[in-house]
């Protein structure tokens, strides 16, 4: 039986918390920042959590 590989894109984008939830970064914070307000850019810096309905898919990509 071969080893199951972790999805390379997913391991760069998601991290597990101590309680087992999955941390993620916000989109829309990489380029074209001049037209976005300070408040919008500031709020995009904070990490979020993956929604409960999507956790199963992300865990499958990470082989958890």
C-alpha angles and dihedrals in degrees: 000000000000123000117262112241125223114237106257095214093050096050089057094050106040136052132185121240123217092260093052099258120131121244121211139177125241122256125231095050102101108074144354089049097149094081094048121090123246089246093053093048092046092052091049092059093069119088121242136200127253111253117258092244091054097044094088093056094047092048089052090054090049093043094235 
